[in-house]
Amino acid sequence: PKDVLMEIGRIFSDEIGFIESFEVVEEGNNMSLVVDKCQGWNLTQKILSTGVDIPFTCPIMNVAEAALLRSGKHAHRKIEARPEVRGSKITFSFVD
């Protein structure tokens, strides 16, 4: 799973330019994709201000979840805003 998230981060950073930087962090049964300076920050904040709980428009979260599922890894996802860097921490908790 770490290789999958690293490649997704690289694509969104280096090839698409949607984020400025990223890091993959492993914490027990969880793995997080921590992103900085996301181009979708303003849109996401507007959507969240309407009362939506999970920013369903986050392409990184959606692509990562789909890729993990395709590789046979089932996980619950959680996303936390990081306003100081206009980014987020997307955490996947793997289930057996």
N, C-alpha and C positions, 0 to 999 in steps of 0.2 A: 504493500500500500504506500510506503514512503516514496518509492520510485514513481508511482502514479502521480502523487501529489506534487512531487518535485518537477515532473515534466509539465504538468498543468500550470504550475506557477511560472515556469520558464517560458511557456508559450504565451501566457497572458502578459508577461513582463517584456520579454525580448522580442517576440514576433508581432504581437498585437499592440503593445504599449498601453494596455488597459490599466496596469498597475506599475508603480515605480520600482518596488522591490517586494520580496516575500521571504518567508522562512517556514520550514516545516519543523514542527516540534512534536516529539513523542512523549506522552505522559501515561505510562501504564497501558491500559486498553484503549486509550484515546490518541488520536493524532490530529494536530491542528495545522491549518494553513493560515499563517499570519501575514496579512497584506498591508502595504503602506501606499498611500496616495492613489486611491482608486478613482478612476474616471467616472464611475457611476455613483459617487458619494452623494451629490446633490439630489439626484432622482430618488435614490434610496431613502434619504431623509424625508423627502416630500411624501413618499408612500407610507413610511412609518408614522408620520404625523397624522395620518387619517385613521390610525388605530390598528393597522395591520401589524400582526405580531412578528412574522418572519418575512424578511425582504425577498419575496419569491422572484424578483427580477435579477437577483445576483447571479450573473453568468458563471462566475468562478465556482460558487457553491453548487450550482446545478450541474455543471460539467464534471466537477470532481465527484459528486454523488453518482452520476451516471457511469463514470469510468470505474469507480470502485465496485459498483454493482456488476458491471460487465466482467470484472476480474474475479467475481465470486465473493466479494467482501460486502457483507450487509452491515450497515451502520445507521445509528440515529445521528442527526445533525443538529448543531446549535451554532448560532452566529451571534457574536458580540461586537458592538461598535467600538472603534478606537478613534474617537473624534480628534485627539491630539495629533494624529497623523493622517486623518481622513481615510481610515482604513478599517479593517475588521479582523477578527479572529474566528475562523470557521473550524469548529471542532467536530470530528467524527468519532463517535463511541461505537466500537465494533461489537457486534452481537454474534454469538455462535449459531 
